[in-house]
Amino acid sequence: MVNRIMMRQRFKQWVGSTEYILNIAEGAARGHKLMEKRRLRNNFMRYLAKVKELRRLEHINKRVAWFSDTRSSTATNDVFQSWRLFVKQN
């Protein structure tokens, strides 16, 4: 009787220790997966921020080019108009 009770207790202890070891291994594996996902997400967010910055810079450059072109053509049109008026007056 005593041997069976002791064997049962030792078996329960062994099961408990193996479950603990398995849980540590599973926890480490899950932690590794979690860290991989976080690194991937963080790197993607950095990449996305850089892409947004580059797109914004390209947009600003396009707007500046458009504005300078419009302004130069407006100035040219103003010069032509003033020349026409000058020619009409003389």
DRENDREN-38913 format. One record per residue: residue number from 1; residue in one letter; x negated, y negated, z of N, C-alpha, C, CB in turn. Coordinates in pm, whole numbers, plus 32768, in hexadecimal, padded with zeros to 4 digits. Glycine has a CB too. Layout:
N
(NUM, 'a', (X, Y, Z), (X, Y, Z), (X, Y, Z), (X, Y, Z))
...
//
This chain:
90
(1, 'm', (7FAE, 8078, 8000), (8000, 8000, 8000), (7FAA, 7F82, 8000), (805D, 8000, 8078))
(2, 'v', (7F4A, 7F80, 8057), (7EF6, 7F0A, 8063), (7EAA, 7EF5, 7FE1), (7E94, 7F17, 80D9))
(3, 'n', (7E7D, 7F63, 7FA6), (7E33, 7F56, 7F2A), (7E8A, 7F1D, 7EBB), (7DFB, 7FDC, 7F01))
(4, 'r', (7F06, 7F4A, 7EB3), (7F5F, 7F16, 7E4B), (7F7B, 7E82, 7E60), (7FE2, 7F64, 7E4A))
(5, 'i', (7F93, 7E5B, 7EDA), (7FAD, 7DCD, 7EF7), (7F32, 7D7A, 7ED3), (7FD3, 7DBA, 7F8D))
(6, 'm', (7EBC, 7DAA, 7EFA), (7E41, 7D61, 7EDC), (7E28, 7D5D, 7E45), (7DCA, 7DA1, 7F24))
(7, 'm', (7E44, 7DCD, 7E01), (7E32, 7DCF, 7D71), (7E92, 7D6E, 7D2D), (7E47, 7E5D, 7D3A))
(8, 'r', (7F0E, 7D6B, 7D5E), (7F70, 7D0D, 7D26), (7F42, 7C7D, 7D3D), (7FFB, 7D25, 7D66))
(9, 'q', (7F11, 7C5E, 7DB2), (7EE1, 7BD7, 7DCF), (7E69, 7BB3, 7D77), (7EBB, 7BCB, 7E63))
(10, 'r', (7E0B, 7C12, 7D6C), (7D95, 7BF8, 7D18), (7DBF, 7BE5, 7C85), (7D2F, 7C6C, 7D23))
(11, 'f', (7E21, 7C35, 7C58), (7E52, 7C27, 7BCF), (7E91, 7B9D, 7BBC), (7EB7, 7C96, 7BAE))
(12, 'k', (7EE2, 7B72, 7C1C), (7F1F, 7AEC, 7C14), (7EB4, 7A7F, 7C14), (7F81, 7AD5, 7C89))
(13, 'q', (7E4D, 7A90, 7C65), (7DDF, 7A30, 7C65), (7D98, 7A2B, 7BDE), (7D7A, 7A52, 7CD3))
(14, 'w', (7D82, 7AA3, 7BA5), (7D40, 7AA9, 7B22), (7D96, 7A67, 7AB7), (7D22, 7B3B, 7AFC))
(15, 'v', (7E19, 7A82, 7ABA), (7E74, 7A44, 7A59), (7E73, 79AD, 7A69), (7F03, 7A7A, 7A69))
(16, 'g', (7E77, 7981, 7AE6), (7E74, 78F1, 7AFE), (7DF4, 78B0, 7ACC), (7E84, 78D5, 7B91))
(17, 's', (7D83, 78F3, 7AE0), (7D04, 78B8, 7AB2), (7CFC, 78B8, 7A1A), (7C8C, 7905, 7AEE))
(18, 't', (7D2C, 7923, 79DA), (7D28, 7925, 7948), (7D86, 78BD, 790E), (7D4B, 79B0, 7912))
(19, 'e', (7DFB, 78AB, 794C), (7E57, 7843, 791D), (7E18, 77B9, 792D), (7EDD, 7849, 7969))
(20, 'y', (7DD1, 77A4, 799A), (7D8E, 7724, 79B1), (7D23, 770C, 7947), (7D50, 7720, 7A3D))
(21, 'i', (7CD5, 7775, 792A), (7C6C, 7768, 78C4), (7CAA, 774F, 783C), (7C13, 77E6, 78C0))
(22, 'l', (7D15, 7798, 781C), (7D5A, 7782, 779D), (7D92, 76F5, 7797), (7DCA, 77E9, 778A))
(23, 'n', (7DC9, 76C6, 7804), (7E00, 7640, 7806), (7D92, 75D7, 77F6), (7E4C, 7628, 7888))
(24, 'i', (7D1E, 75EF, 7830), (7CAE, 7592, 781E), (7C85, 7590, 778B), (7C35, 75B9, 7878))
(25, 'a', (7C7C, 7607, 774F), (7C55, 760F, 76C2), (7CBE, 75CC, 7669), (7C41, 76A2, 7697))
(26, 'e', (7D3D, 75E6, 7685), (7DA8, 75A6, 7638), (7DA7, 750F, 764D), (7E31, 75E1, 765E))
(27, 'g', (7D90, 74E7, 76C8), (7D8A, 7458, 76E5), (7D17, 7415, 769B), (7D7B, 7440, 777B))
(28, 'a', (7CA5, 7459, 7698), (7C32, 7421, 764F), (7C50, 741B, 75B9), (7BB3, 7476, 7668))
(29, 'a', (7C90, 7483, 7585), (7CB2, 7482, 74F5), (7D16, 7414, 74D6), (7CEC, 750B, 74CB))
(30, 'r', (7D7A, 7405, 752B), (7DDD, 739A, 7515), (7D9E, 7310, 7522), (7E50, 73A8, 7578))
(31, 'g', (7D46, 7303, 7585), (7D00, 7283, 7594), (7CAB, 7263, 751A), (7CA8, 7286, 7610))
(32, 'h', (7C6B, 72CA, 74E3), (7C1B, 72B5, 746A), (7C74, 728A, 73F5), (7BCE, 7336, 7445))
(33, 'k', (7CE5, 72CD, 73E6), (7D43, 72A7, 737B), (7D75, 7218, 738F), (7DBA, 7308, 7375))
(34, 'l', (7D93, 71F7, 740B), (7DC4, 7171, 742A), (7D5C, 7107, 7408), (7DEB, 7168, 74BD))
(35, 'm', (7CDF, 7121, 742E), (7C74, 70C2, 7411), (7C5E, 70B5, 737B), (7BF3, 70ED, 7456))
(36, 'e', (7C67, 7124, 7332), (7C59, 711E, 72A0), (7CC7, 70C7, 7263), (7C5D, 71AC, 7262))
(37, 'k', (7D42, 70DA, 7292), (7DB2, 708B, 725E), (7DA0, 6FF8, 727F), (7E38, 70BE, 7295))
(38, 'r', (7D76, 6FDB, 72F8), (7D62, 6F4F, 731F), (7CF4, 6F0E, 72CE), (7D42, 6F46, 73B4))
(39, 'r', (7C85, 6F57, 72BB), (7C18, 6F20, 7269), (7C47, 6F07, 71DB), (7BA0, 6F7F, 7268))
(40, 'l', (7C92, 6F67, 71A5), (7CC5, 6F58, 711D), (7D22, 6EDF, 7114), (7D0F, 6FD8, 70F1))
(41, 'r', (7D7C, 6ED2, 7175), (7DDA, 6E61, 7175), (7D90, 6DDD, 7187), (7E42, 6E72, 71E4))
(42, 'n', (7D30, 6DDA, 71E2), (7CE5, 6D5E, 71F8), (7C95, 6D36, 717D), (7C88, 6D6D, 7270))
(43, 'n', (7C54, 6D99, 713F), (7C09, 6D7C, 70C5), (7C66, 6D4D, 7055), (7BBB, 6DF7, 7098))
(44, 'f', (7CDB, 6D8B, 704C), (7D3A, 6D61, 6FE5), (7D6B, 6CD3, 7000), (7DB2, 6DC2, 6FE0))
(45, 'm', (7D83, 6CB1, 707E), (7DB0, 6C29, 709D), (7D43, 6BC3, 707D), (7DD9, 6C1F, 7132))
(46, 'r', (7CC5, 6BE5, 7098), (7C56, 6B8C, 7072), (7C50, 6B7C, 6FDB), (7BD0, 6BC3, 70A7))
(47, 'y', (7C5E, 6BEA, 6F93), (7C5C, 6BE6, 6F01), (7CD0, 6B92, 6ECD), (7C63, 6C75, 6EC5))
(48, 'l', (7D45, 6BA4, 6F07), (7DBB, 6B58, 6EDD), (7DA8, 6AC3, 6EF8), (7E38, 6B8B, 6F26))
(49, 'a', (7D6D, 6AA1, 6F68), (7D53, 6A13, 6F86), (7CF2, 69D7, 6F21), (7D1B, 6A04, 7015))
(50, 'k', (7C8A, 6A23, 6EFB), (7C2C, 69F2, 6E98), (7C6F, 69E1, 6E10), (7BB4, 6A50, 6E8B))
(51, 'v', (7CC3, 6A40, 6DEC), (7D0B, 6A36, 6D6C), (7D66, 69BC, 6D6B), (7D5C, 6AB7, 6D51))
(52, 'k', (7DAD, 69A7, 6DDA), (7E05, 6932, 6DE3), (7DB4, 68B1, 6DD9), (7E54, 6934, 6E67))
(53, 'e', (7D41, 68AE, 6E1A), (7CEB, 6838, 6E15), (7CBC, 681D, 6D86), (7C73, 6849, 6E73))
(54, 'l', (7C92, 6888, 6D41), (7C64, 6877, 6CB8), (7CD6, 684C, 6C5B), (7C26, 68FA, 6C85))
(55, 'r', (7D4D, 6886, 6C6F), (7DC0, 685E, 6C1E), (7DE3, 67CC, 6C36), (7E39, 68B6, 6C3C))
(56, 'r', (7DDF, 67A4, 6CB3), (7DFE, 6719, 6CD5), (7D97, 66BB, 6C96), (7E01, 6707, 6D6F))
(57, 'l', (7D18, 66E0, 6C9E), (7CAE, 668F, 6C61), (7CC1, 6685, 6BCA), (7C24, 66CA, 6C82))
(58, 'e', (7CE3, 66F5, 6B8B), (7CFC, 66F4, 6AFA), (7D74, 669B, 6AD9), (7D13, 6785, 6AC6))
(59, 'h', (7DDD, 66A5, 6B2B), (7E54, 6652, 6B16), (7E31, 65BE, 6B22), (7EC2, 6677, 6B7B))
(60, 'i', (7DE3, 659C, 6B87), (7DBC, 650F, 6B9B), (7D69, 64DE, 6B26), (7D6E, 64FE, 6C20))
(61, 'n', (7D0A, 6532, 6AF9), (7CB8, 650A, 6A87), (7D0D, 64F5, 6A09), (7C4D, 6574, 6A6B))
(62, 'k', (7D70, 654C, 69F5), (7DC9, 653B, 6982), (7E18, 64B9, 698D), (7E28, 65B2, 6976))
(63, 'r', (7E48, 649C, 6A05), (7E96, 6421, 6A19), (7E3F, 63A6, 6A02), (7ED2, 641E, 6AA6))
(64, 'v', (7DC4, 63AB, 6A34), (7D68, 633A, 6A21), (7D4A, 6328, 698D), (7CE5, 6351, 6A70))
(65, 'a', (7D32, 6397, 6946), (7D16, 638E, 68B6), (7D8F, 6356, 686D), (7CF1, 6418, 687D))
(66, 'w', (7E07, 6386, 6891), (7E80, 6354, 6851), (7E93, 62BF, 686D), (7EFB, 63A4, 6882))
(67, 'f', (7E7D, 6299, 68EA), (7E8F, 620D, 690F), (7E2C, 61B3, 68C5), (7E7F, 61FB, 69A6))
(68, 's', (7DAE, 61DE, 68C0), (7D4A, 618B, 687B), (7D67, 6185, 67E5), (7CBB, 61C3, 6893))
(69, 'd', (7D95, 61F4, 67AC), (7DB8, 61F5, 671E), (7E30, 619B, 6704), (7DD6, 6284, 66EF))
(70, 't', (7E95, 61A5, 6758), (7F0C, 6151, 6748), (7EE8, 60BF, 6759), (7F79, 6179, 67AD))
(71, 'r', (7E94, 60A6, 67BA), (7E6D, 601D, 67D5), (7E1C, 5FE3, 6761), (7E1E, 6014, 6856))
(72, 's', (7DC1, 6034, 672A), (7D70, 6003, 66BC), (7DC6, 5FED, 6640), (7CFE, 6065, 669D))
(73, 's', (7E27, 6048, 6629), (7E7F, 6034, 65B5), (7EDA, 5FBC, 65CC), (7ED3, 60B2, 6599))
(74, 't', (7F04, 5FA8, 6647), (7F57, 5F33, 6665), (7F05, 5EB4, 6650), (7F8D, 5F39, 66F7))
(75, 'a', (7E8A, 5EB7, 667F), (7E34, 5E42, 666B), (7E1E, 5E29, 65D6), (7DAC, 5E56, 66B3))
(76, 't', (7E08, 5E94, 658C), (7DF6, 5E86, 64FA), (7E74, 5E4E, 64BB), (7DD3, 5F0D, 64B9))
(77, 'n', (7EE8, 5E80, 64E4), (7F67, 5E4C, 64B0), (7F79, 5DB9, 64D3), (7FDD, 5E9E, 64E6))
(78, 'd', (7F53, 5D95, 654D), (7F5D, 5D09, 6576), (7F02, 5CB0, 6520), (7F3A, 5CF9, 660B))
(79, 'v', (7E8A, 5CE3, 6504), (7E2D, 5C97, 64B1), (7E67, 5C85, 6424), (7DA3, 5CDD, 64AA))
(80, 'f', (7E9C, 5CF2, 63EC), (7ED9, 5CE8, 6367), (7F4F, 5C88, 6366), (7F05, 5D71, 6336))
(81, 'q', (7FA1, 5C90, 63CE), (8016, 5C38, 63D6), (7FEB, 5BA6, 63E0), (806E, 5C5F, 644E))
(82, 's', (7F89, 5B8B, 6435), (7F5A, 5B01, 6441), (7F1A, 5AD2, 63BD), (7EF6, 5AF3, 64B6))
(83, 'w', (7ED5, 5B2C, 6378), (7E9C, 5B08, 62F5), (7F0A, 5AE8, 6291), (7E44, 5B7B, 62C0))
(84, 'r', (7F75, 5B37, 6290), (7FE6, 5B1D, 6237), (8025, 5A96, 6255), (804F, 5B8C, 6243))
(85, 'l', (8037, 5A7C, 62D4), (8071, 59FB, 62F9), (8015, 5988, 62CE), (808B, 59F5, 638F))
(86, 'f', (7F94, 599C, 62E1), (7F35, 5936, 62BA), (7F38, 591F, 6222), (7EA8, 595E, 62E7))
(87, 'v', (7F41, 598E, 61D8), (7F46, 5983, 6146), (7FC8, 5940, 611B), (7F3A, 5A0E, 6103))
(88, 'k', (8036, 595F, 615B), (80B8, 5921, 6138), (80B6, 588D, 6155), (812B, 5964, 6184))
(89, 'q', (8078, 5869, 61C2), (8075, 57DD, 61E7), (801F, 578B, 6187), (8043, 57CD, 6275))
(90, 'n', (7FB6, 57C5, 6154), (7F5D, 577C, 60FB), (7F84, 5792, 606F), (7ECE, 57A3, 610E))
//
